[in-house]
Amino acid sequence: MKIKRFFAPDMRQAIRQVREALGSDAVILSNKSVDGGVELVAAKDYDESVFYSPSSVSGQTLPPVASDSPDEPDPLTQVEGNWKPSEQQPSKIRQASTARIEWSQDPALVEMRREMQALRRMMENGLSELSWHDLGQRRPQTKELLRRLMDLDLSPDLCQILVDRVQDVTDPEQLWRNALRCLSAELPIAEADLLENGGLAAVIGPTGVGKTTTVAKLAARFCLRHGNRHLALISTDNFRIGAQEQLHDYARILDVPMRAAADADQLNAALKAFSDKRLVLIDTAGMSQQDASLGEQLKMLVSGHKNVHCFLTLSATTQQSSLALAIKAFGAARPNACILTKVDETASLGGVFSALIQSRLPLAFSADGQRVPEDLHVARAHSLVNHAVTLGQRKTTQYNDDYLAIALGGASGHAHV
Protein backbone atom coordinates (compact mmCIF):
# COMPACT_ATOMS: atom_id res chain seq x y z
CA MET A 1 0.00 0.00 0.00
CA LYS A 2 1.43 3.38 -1.06
CA ILE A 3 0.81 6.33 1.29
CA LYS A 4 1.40 9.91 0.26
CA ARG A 5 0.76 13.36 1.72
CA PHE A 6 -0.77 16.21 -0.31
CA PHE A 7 -1.02 19.99 0.27
CA ALA A 8 -3.37 22.32 -1.61
CA PRO A 9 -5.10 25.68 -1.13
CA ASP A 10 -8.54 24.02 -0.91
CA MET A 11 -10.14 20.60 -0.67
CA ARG A 12 -11.16 20.43 -4.32
CA GLN A 13 -7.61 20.94 -5.56
CA ALA A 14 -6.29 18.46 -3.02
CA ILE A 15 -8.70 15.81 -4.24
CA ARG A 16 -7.62 16.50 -7.83
CA GLN A 17 -3.97 15.99 -6.82
CA VAL A 18 -4.84 12.68 -5.17
CA ARG A 19 -6.64 11.44 -8.28
CA GLU A 20 -3.83 12.52 -10.58
CA ALA A 21 -1.09 10.99 -8.43
CA LEU A 22 -2.72 7.82 -7.12
CA GLY A 23 -5.70 7.26 -9.41
CA SER A 24 -9.42 7.00 -8.78
CA ASP A 25 -8.96 4.03 -6.41
CA ALA A 26 -7.06 6.09 -3.85
CA VAL A 27 -8.42 6.20 -0.29
CA ILE A 28 -8.37 9.32 1.89
CA LEU A 29 -6.93 8.38 5.30
CA SER A 30 -7.03 11.80 6.97
CA ASN A 31 -7.49 15.49 6.29
CA LYS A 32 -6.87 18.63 8.30
CA SER A 33 -6.58 22.37 7.87
CA VAL A 34 -3.06 23.80 7.79
CA ASP A 35 -1.54 27.19 7.12
CA GLY A 36 -2.29 28.10 3.53
CA GLY A 37 -4.82 25.34 2.81
CA VAL A 38 -5.50 21.73 3.63
CA GLU A 39 -3.43 18.59 4.09
CA LEU A 40 -4.59 15.16 2.90
CA VAL A 41 -3.05 11.78 3.57
CA ALA A 42 -4.09 9.31 0.90
CA ALA A 43 -3.28 5.68 0.22
CA LYS A 44 -3.30 3.67 -2.93
CA ASP A 45 -4.80 0.22 -2.55
CA TYR A 46 -2.78 -2.93 -3.10
CA ASP A 47 -1.63 -3.09 -6.68
CA GLU A 48 -2.21 -6.16 -8.82
CA SER A 49 1.42 -7.33 -8.71
CA VAL A 50 2.03 -10.97 -9.33
CA PHE A 51 3.89 -12.75 -6.56
CA TYR A 52 5.40 -16.16 -7.11
CA SER A 53 5.98 -18.75 -4.44
CA PRO A 54 8.40 -21.59 -5.24
CA SER A 55 7.21 -23.46 -2.17
CA SER A 56 3.89 -23.99 -3.95
CA VAL A 57 5.60 -27.05 -5.42
CA SER A 58 5.34 -28.72 -2.04
CA GLY A 59 1.80 -27.47 -1.47
CA GLN A 60 2.84 -24.69 0.93
CA THR A 61 2.01 -21.02 0.44
CA LEU A 62 4.43 -18.41 1.72
CA PRO A 63 3.37 -14.82 2.25
CA PRO A 64 4.64 -12.43 -0.41
CA VAL A 65 7.63 -10.31 0.54
CA ALA A 66 8.25 -6.93 -1.07
CA SER A 67 11.29 -4.75 -0.50
CA ASP A 68 11.87 -1.17 -1.55
CA SER A 69 15.65 -1.45 -1.06
CA PRO A 70 17.67 -2.25 -4.18
CA ASP A 71 20.38 -3.83 -2.00
CA GLU A 72 18.12 -6.56 -0.70
CA PRO A 73 17.75 -9.70 -2.77
CA ASP A 74 14.58 -10.39 -4.65
CA PRO A 75 12.13 -12.50 -2.57
CA LEU A 76 12.21 -15.16 -5.25
CA THR A 77 15.91 -15.70 -4.66
CA GLN A 78 15.90 -15.90 -0.85
CA VAL A 79 13.07 -18.29 -0.14
CA GLU A 80 13.84 -21.98 0.44
CA GLY A 81 17.61 -21.68 0.39
CA ASN A 82 18.05 -19.11 -2.38
CA TRP A 83 15.84 -21.10 -4.76
CA LYS A 84 15.36 -19.28 -8.06
CA PRO A 85 13.39 -20.35 -11.15
CA SER A 86 15.71 -20.79 -14.10
CA GLU A 87 15.91 -22.48 -17.41
CA GLN A 88 17.64 -25.45 -15.73
CA GLN A 89 14.64 -26.16 -13.48
CA PRO A 90 12.20 -28.85 -14.55
CA SER A 91 9.19 -27.54 -16.47
CA LYS A 92 6.72 -28.76 -13.83
CA ILE A 93 8.50 -26.78 -11.14
CA ARG A 94 8.55 -23.65 -13.29
CA GLN A 95 4.82 -24.00 -13.98
CA ALA A 96 4.06 -24.51 -10.31
CA SER A 97 6.08 -21.44 -9.39
CA THR A 98 3.81 -19.21 -11.45
CA ALA A 99 0.89 -19.74 -9.07
CA ARG A 100 -0.58 -16.35 -8.28
CA ILE A 101 -1.24 -15.37 -4.69
CA GLU A 102 -4.37 -13.25 -4.42
CA TRP A 103 -4.37 -10.69 -1.62
CA SER A 104 -8.14 -11.03 -1.39
CA GLN A 105 -7.76 -14.56 -0.04
CA ASP A 106 -6.75 -13.22 3.36
CA PRO A 107 -9.94 -12.67 5.45
CA ALA A 108 -8.32 -9.85 7.39
CA LEU A 109 -7.44 -8.01 4.18
CA VAL A 110 -10.91 -8.63 2.78
CA GLU A 111 -12.44 -7.01 5.85
CA MET A 112 -9.95 -4.16 5.71
CA ARG A 113 -10.77 -3.55 2.06
CA ARG A 114 -14.50 -3.50 2.84
CA GLU A 115 -14.03 -0.98 5.64
CA MET A 116 -11.79 1.22 3.53
CA GLN A 117 -14.33 1.22 0.71
CA ALA A 118 -17.07 2.22 3.16
CA LEU A 119 -14.89 5.03 4.51
CA ARG A 120 -14.14 6.12 0.96
CA ARG A 121 -17.84 6.35 0.12
CA MET A 122 -18.51 8.35 3.27
CA MET A 123 -15.64 10.69 2.47
CA GLU A 124 -16.73 11.13 -1.16
CA ASN A 125 -20.30 11.92 -0.08
CA GLY A 126 -19.05 14.42 2.45
CA LEU A 127 -16.71 16.07 -0.05
CA SER A 128 -19.50 16.19 -2.64
CA GLU A 129 -21.73 18.04 -0.20
CA LEU A 130 -18.92 20.46 0.64
CA SER A 131 -18.19 21.01 -3.06
CA TRP A 132 -21.88 21.56 -3.81
CA HIS A 133 -22.15 24.10 -0.96
CA ASP A 134 -18.94 25.80 -2.08
CA LEU A 135 -20.27 26.05 -5.63
CA GLY A 136 -23.39 27.79 -4.35
CA GLN A 137 -21.21 30.33 -2.55
CA ARG A 138 -18.87 31.01 -5.48
CA ARG A 139 -21.13 30.57 -8.53
CA PRO A 140 -24.79 30.51 -7.54
CA GLN A 141 -25.95 30.81 -11.16
CA THR A 142 -24.10 27.60 -12.08
CA LYS A 143 -25.58 25.77 -9.12
CA GLU A 144 -29.06 26.89 -10.09
CA LEU A 145 -28.49 25.80 -13.69
CA LEU A 146 -27.44 22.33 -12.55
CA ARG A 147 -30.55 22.13 -10.39
CA ARG A 148 -32.85 23.08 -13.26
CA LEU A 149 -31.21 20.61 -15.63
CA MET A 150 -31.52 17.83 -13.07
CA ASP A 151 -35.22 18.69 -12.70
CA LEU A 152 -35.58 17.61 -16.34
CA ASP A 153 -34.35 14.15 -15.23
CA LEU A 154 -31.27 14.39 -17.41
CA SER A 155 -28.35 12.20 -16.38
CA PRO A 156 -25.74 13.91 -14.18
CA ASP A 157 -23.06 13.40 -16.85
CA LEU A 158 -25.18 15.14 -19.48
CA CYS A 159 -25.91 17.99 -17.07
CA GLN A 160 -22.17 18.48 -16.58
CA ILE A 161 -21.58 18.49 -20.34
CA LEU A 162 -24.25 21.14 -20.88
CA VAL A 163 -22.91 23.31 -18.07
CA ASP A 164 -19.40 23.08 -19.52
CA ARG A 165 -20.59 24.15 -22.97
CA VAL A 166 -22.74 27.19 -22.23
CA GLN A 167 -21.26 30.64 -22.54
CA ASP A 168 -19.89 32.49 -19.56
CA VAL A 169 -22.80 34.79 -18.80
CA THR A 170 -24.08 36.12 -15.49
CA ASP A 171 -27.79 36.32 -16.32
CA PRO A 172 -29.41 33.09 -15.03
CA GLU A 173 -32.17 33.10 -17.64
CA GLN A 174 -29.74 33.59 -20.49
CA LEU A 175 -27.61 30.80 -19.06
CA TRP A 176 -30.71 28.55 -18.99
CA ARG A 177 -31.62 29.34 -22.59
CA ASN A 178 -28.07 28.66 -23.74
CA ALA A 179 -28.11 25.28 -21.99
CA LEU A 180 -31.41 24.35 -23.66
CA ARG A 181 -30.00 25.29 -27.06
CA CYS A 182 -27.00 23.06 -26.39
CA LEU A 183 -29.36 20.25 -25.39
CA SER A 184 -31.28 20.65 -28.66
CA ALA A 185 -28.03 20.55 -30.60
CA GLU A 186 -26.89 17.41 -28.78
CA LEU A 187 -30.12 15.49 -29.42
CA PRO A 188 -29.57 13.34 -32.56
CA ILE A 189 -32.32 13.75 -35.17
CA ALA A 190 -32.71 11.58 -38.28
CA GLU A 191 -32.10 13.46 -41.50
CA ALA A 192 -33.83 11.08 -43.94
CA ASP A 193 -37.64 11.21 -44.20
CA LEU A 194 -39.04 7.69 -44.44
CA LEU A 195 -42.46 8.87 -45.62
CA GLU A 196 -40.89 10.86 -48.42
CA ASN A 197 -38.10 8.54 -49.55
CA GLY A 198 -39.91 5.23 -49.11
CA GLY A 199 -38.17 1.85 -49.15
CA LEU A 200 -38.34 -1.22 -46.91
CA ALA A 201 -38.85 -0.31 -43.26
CA ALA A 202 -39.16 -2.70 -40.29
CA VAL A 203 -40.51 -1.41 -36.99
CA ILE A 204 -38.80 -3.29 -34.14
CA GLY A 205 -38.72 -2.91 -30.39
CA PRO A 206 -39.60 -4.38 -26.98
CA THR A 207 -43.06 -5.58 -26.03
CA GLY A 208 -45.79 -3.06 -25.31
CA VAL A 209 -44.24 0.01 -26.91
CA GLY A 210 -46.94 0.37 -29.59
CA LYS A 211 -45.26 -0.94 -32.73
CA THR A 212 -48.45 -2.00 -34.55
CA THR A 213 -50.16 1.32 -33.88
CA THR A 214 -47.01 3.10 -35.03
CA VAL A 215 -47.02 1.12 -38.29
CA ALA A 216 -50.65 2.12 -38.81
CA LYS A 217 -49.81 5.78 -38.24
CA LEU A 218 -46.91 5.64 -40.69
CA ALA A 219 -49.08 3.89 -43.27
CA ALA A 220 -51.93 6.36 -42.94
CA ARG A 221 -49.58 9.35 -43.14
CA PHE A 222 -47.96 7.91 -46.27
CA CYS A 223 -51.36 7.31 -47.91
CA LEU A 224 -52.35 10.91 -47.27
CA ARG A 225 -49.22 12.08 -49.06
CA HIS A 226 -48.84 9.63 -51.91
CA GLY A 227 -51.97 7.49 -52.08
CA ASN A 228 -52.51 3.87 -51.14
CA ARG A 229 -51.35 2.33 -54.45
CA HIS A 230 -47.71 2.60 -53.43
CA LEU A 231 -47.94 1.02 -49.97
CA ALA A 232 -47.93 -2.56 -48.62
CA LEU A 233 -47.84 -4.05 -45.12
CA ILE A 234 -46.19 -7.20 -43.75
CA SER A 235 -46.56 -8.74 -40.29
CA THR A 236 -44.01 -11.13 -38.79
CA ASP A 237 -45.72 -11.15 -35.37
CA ASN A 238 -46.74 -14.75 -34.75
CA PHE A 239 -46.44 -14.52 -30.98
CA ARG A 240 -49.02 -12.01 -29.81
CA ILE A 241 -52.64 -13.12 -30.09
CA GLY A 242 -54.58 -10.93 -32.51
CA ALA A 243 -51.53 -8.99 -33.68
CA GLN A 244 -51.89 -9.89 -37.35
CA GLU A 245 -55.67 -9.37 -37.20
CA GLN A 246 -55.11 -5.86 -35.88
CA LEU A 247 -52.74 -4.97 -38.71
CA HIS A 248 -55.10 -6.64 -41.20
CA ASP A 249 -57.89 -4.33 -40.00
CA TYR A 250 -55.69 -1.30 -40.58
CA ALA A 251 -54.78 -2.59 -44.06
CA ARG A 252 -58.45 -3.08 -44.90
CA ILE A 253 -59.32 0.45 -43.76
CA LEU A 254 -56.49 1.93 -45.82
CA ASP A 255 -57.23 -0.43 -48.71
CA VAL A 256 -53.63 -1.64 -49.01
CA PRO A 257 -52.32 -5.23 -49.42
CA MET A 258 -51.04 -7.05 -46.36
CA ARG A 259 -49.22 -10.38 -45.89
CA ALA A 260 -48.10 -12.46 -42.90
CA ALA A 261 -44.60 -13.97 -42.76
CA ALA A 262 -43.70 -16.63 -40.21
CA ASP A 263 -40.12 -17.25 -41.36
CA ALA A 264 -37.40 -15.90 -43.61
CA ASP A 265 -38.70 -17.69 -46.72
CA GLN A 266 -42.19 -16.24 -46.35
CA LEU A 267 -40.73 -12.81 -45.68
CA ASN A 268 -38.63 -13.02 -48.84
CA ALA A 269 -41.68 -14.09 -50.82
CA ALA A 270 -43.74 -11.19 -49.46
CA LEU A 271 -41.02 -8.66 -50.21
CA LYS A 272 -40.69 -10.04 -53.74
CA ALA A 273 -44.45 -9.75 -54.25
CA PHE A 274 -44.37 -6.12 -53.09
CA SER A 275 -41.24 -5.16 -55.04
CA ASP A 276 -43.22 -2.62 -57.07
CA LYS A 277 -44.38 -0.71 -53.98
CA ARG A 278 -42.76 2.54 -53.02
CA LEU A 279 -42.99 1.82 -49.27
CA VAL A 280 -43.27 -1.54 -47.50
CA LEU A 281 -43.78 -1.45 -43.73
CA ILE A 282 -42.94 -4.55 -41.68
CA ASP A 283 -44.54 -5.00 -38.26
CA THR A 284 -42.44 -7.29 -36.04
CA ALA A 285 -43.07 -9.23 -32.85
CA GLY A 286 -42.36 -7.43 -29.63
CA MET A 287 -39.73 -9.23 -27.57
CA SER A 288 -37.95 -8.62 -24.34
CA GLN A 289 -34.29 -7.74 -24.66
CA GLN A 290 -33.66 -10.81 -22.47
CA ASP A 291 -35.47 -13.17 -24.87
CA ALA A 292 -33.15 -15.84 -26.26
CA SER A 293 -34.94 -15.86 -29.63
CA LEU A 294 -34.52 -12.12 -30.15
CA GLY A 295 -31.37 -12.62 -32.19
CA GLU A 296 -33.09 -15.04 -34.56
CA GLN A 297 -35.95 -12.62 -35.19
CA LEU A 298 -33.58 -9.75 -35.90
CA LYS A 299 -31.43 -11.94 -38.15
CA MET A 300 -34.51 -12.83 -40.21
CA LEU A 301 -35.03 -9.15 -41.02
CA VAL A 302 -31.53 -8.31 -42.18
CA SER A 303 -30.13 -11.64 -43.43
CA GLY A 304 -31.44 -11.64 -46.99
CA HIS A 305 -32.32 -7.97 -47.40
CA LYS A 306 -29.57 -5.57 -46.49
CA ASN A 307 -31.68 -2.67 -47.76
CA VAL A 308 -34.26 -3.12 -44.98
CA HIS A 309 -34.15 -0.06 -42.72
CA CYS A 310 -34.97 -0.84 -39.10
CA PHE A 311 -36.66 1.68 -36.83
CA LEU A 312 -36.36 0.95 -33.11
CA THR A 313 -39.55 1.84 -31.27
CA LEU A 314 -39.04 3.05 -27.70
CA SER A 315 -41.54 4.15 -25.08
CA ALA A 316 -41.01 7.51 -23.42
CA THR A 317 -42.29 6.02 -20.15
CA THR A 318 -39.32 3.62 -19.90
CA GLN A 319 -36.49 4.31 -17.46
CA GLN A 320 -33.14 5.38 -18.86
CA SER A 321 -31.37 2.17 -17.81
CA SER A 322 -33.99 0.05 -19.57
CA LEU A 323 -33.80 2.25 -22.66
CA ALA A 324 -30.03 1.80 -22.80
CA LEU A 325 -30.46 -1.95 -22.43
CA ALA A 326 -33.03 -2.08 -25.25
CA ILE A 327 -30.84 0.00 -27.56
CA LYS A 328 -27.94 -2.37 -26.93
CA ALA A 329 -30.04 -5.54 -27.36
CA PHE A 330 -31.67 -4.43 -30.62
CA GLY A 331 -28.40 -3.05 -31.93
CA ALA A 332 -27.88 -6.37 -33.72
CA ALA A 333 -30.40 -5.16 -36.30
CA ARG A 334 -28.36 -1.96 -36.83
CA PRO A 335 -31.36 0.39 -36.50
CA ASN A 336 -31.19 3.48 -38.68
CA ALA A 337 -33.26 5.57 -36.30
CA CYS A 338 -35.81 5.28 -33.52
CA ILE A 339 -39.45 6.20 -32.99
CA LEU A 340 -40.49 7.53 -29.60
CA THR A 341 -43.99 6.56 -28.46
CA LYS A 342 -46.21 7.41 -25.48
CA VAL A 343 -44.83 10.92 -25.18
CA ASP A 344 -48.22 11.95 -23.78
CA GLU A 345 -47.95 9.41 -20.95
CA THR A 346 -44.51 10.22 -19.59
CA ALA A 347 -43.68 12.52 -16.69
CA SER A 348 -40.28 13.52 -18.09
CA LEU A 349 -38.15 13.18 -21.21
CA GLY A 350 -34.74 13.57 -19.61
CA GLY A 351 -34.08 9.83 -19.46
CA VAL A 352 -34.92 9.46 -23.16
CA PHE A 353 -32.67 12.37 -24.11
CA SER A 354 -29.79 10.96 -22.06
CA ALA A 355 -30.10 7.48 -23.58
CA LEU A 356 -30.32 8.77 -27.17
CA ILE A 357 -27.42 11.19 -26.76
CA GLN A 358 -25.25 8.53 -25.16
CA SER A 359 -25.98 5.96 -27.90
CA ARG A 360 -26.09 8.56 -30.72
CA LEU A 361 -29.23 6.86 -32.07
CA PRO A 362 -31.12 9.45 -34.16
CA LEU A 363 -34.79 10.11 -33.52
CA ALA A 364 -37.11 10.04 -36.55
CA PHE A 365 -40.67 10.33 -35.18
CA SER A 366 -42.51 10.89 -31.93
CA ALA A 367 -46.03 9.77 -31.07
CA ASP A 368 -48.19 11.31 -28.37
CA GLY A 369 -51.57 9.55 -28.58
CA GLN A 370 -53.66 6.77 -30.11
CA ARG A 371 -55.20 8.72 -32.99
CA VAL A 372 -54.22 7.53 -36.47
CA PRO A 373 -52.44 9.38 -38.05
CA GLU A 374 -52.80 12.68 -36.17
CA ASP A 375 -50.65 11.71 -33.18
CA LEU A 376 -47.47 11.00 -35.17
CA HIS A 377 -44.94 13.81 -35.66
CA VAL A 378 -41.61 14.19 -37.40
CA ALA A 379 -39.00 14.64 -34.68
CA ARG A 380 -37.98 18.23 -33.99
CA ALA A 381 -35.30 18.75 -31.36
CA HIS A 382 -36.45 22.16 -30.16
CA SER A 383 -40.09 21.02 -29.86
CA LEU A 384 -39.12 18.00 -27.78
CA VAL A 385 -36.86 20.09 -25.53
CA ASN A 386 -39.65 22.63 -25.01
CA HIS A 387 -42.00 19.79 -24.08
CA ALA A 388 -39.40 18.43 -21.66
CA VAL A 389 -39.20 21.85 -19.98
CA THR A 390 -43.00 21.96 -19.70
CA LEU A 391 -43.01 18.55 -18.05
CA GLY A 392 -40.28 19.68 -15.67
CA GLN A 393 -42.33 22.68 -14.63
CA ARG A 394 -45.26 20.40 -13.79
CA LYS A 395 -43.26 18.44 -11.26
CA THR A 396 -44.59 18.86 -7.75
CA THR A 397 -41.32 17.89 -6.03
CA GLN A 398 -37.73 18.89 -6.58
CA TYR A 399 -34.48 17.20 -5.68
CA ASN A 400 -32.97 18.40 -2.41
CA ASP A 401 -29.38 19.58 -2.03
CA ASP A 402 -28.20 16.32 -0.45
CA TYR A 403 -29.37 14.27 -3.43
CA LEU A 404 -28.00 16.73 -5.97
CA ALA A 405 -24.60 16.85 -4.26
CA ILE A 406 -24.26 13.05 -4.32
CA ALA A 407 -25.78 12.56 -7.81
CA LEU A 408 -23.70 15.23 -9.48
CA GLY A 409 -20.53 14.20 -7.65
CA GLY A 410 -17.64 15.98 -9.28
CA ALA A 411 -19.77 17.84 -11.81
CA SER A 412 -19.72 21.06 -9.80
CA GLY A 413 -15.97 20.82 -9.37
CA HIS A 414 -15.40 20.63 -13.13
CA ALA A 415 -17.95 23.26 -14.09
CA HIS A 416 -16.26 26.43 -15.24
CA VAL A 417 -19.23 28.58 -16.06
HULIN-V473259 format. One line per field, one symbol per residue. phi: phi as a letter, one per 40 degrees, with the letter a starting at -180 (. if undefined). psi: psi as a letter, one per 40 degrees, with the letter a starting at -180 (. if undefined). burial: I if it has 16 or more other C-alpha atoms within 10 Angstrom, else O. Layout:
phi: ???
psi: ???
burial: ???
This chain:
phi: .bbabbbacacccccccccccbgcccbccaaacbcgibbbbbbccdccccbbbcccccgcbcccbbbcccccccdccbcfgfcacacccdccccccccccccccccdcccccccccccccccccccccccccccccccbcccccccccccccgccdccdcccccccccbccdccccccccccccccccbcccbccccghbbbcbiccgcgcccccccccccccccbgccbbabbbbcbbccgccccccccccccgbcabbbcaccccccccccbccccbbbbcbccbccccccccccccccbccbcccccbccbcccccccccccccccccccfccabbcbfccbccabcccdccccccfccbbbbbbiccbbdcbbccbccccccccccccccccbbccccccccccfccccccbc
psi: hhhiiiiididddddddddddeieeihhdiiihihebihihiihihifihhihdeedeeihiiihhheheeiiiddeeifffhhhideiiddddddeehhhhdedhddddddddddddddddddddddddddddddddgdddddddddddeefiidddddddddeiigidhdddddddddddddddhhhhdihdeddaahhhhiiiieefdddddddddddddddeieeeiiihhegedhhedddddddddddefiihiiheaddddddddddfeeidhhhhhihhiieehdeddddddddedegeehhhhhhiheeiiddddddddddeedeghdiihhifdeeieiedddddddddefhihdiihfaehhedfhihhhdddddddddddddeheiihiddddddddbedddehe.
burial: OOOOOIIIOOIIIIIOIIOOOIOOOIIIIOIOOOOOOIIIIIIIIOOOOOIIIIIIOOOOOOOOOOOOOOOOOOIIOOOOOOOIIOOOOOOOIIOIIOIOIOIOOOOOOOOOOOOIOOOIOOIIIOIIIOIIIIIOOOOOIIIIIIIIIIIIIIIIIIIIIIIIOIOOOOOOOOIIOIIIOIIIOIIIIIOOOIIOOIIIIIIIIIIOIIIIIIIIIIIIIIIOOOOIOIIIIIIIIIOOOOIIOOIIOIIOOIOIIIIIIOOIOOIIOIIOOIOOIIIIIIIIIIIIIOOOOIOOIIOIIIOOOOOIIIIIIIIIIIOIOOIIOIIOIIOOIOIIIIIIIIIOOOIIIIIIIIIIIOOOIIIIIIIIIIOIIOIIIIIIIOOIIOOIIOIIOOOOOOOOOOOIIIIIIIIIIOIOI
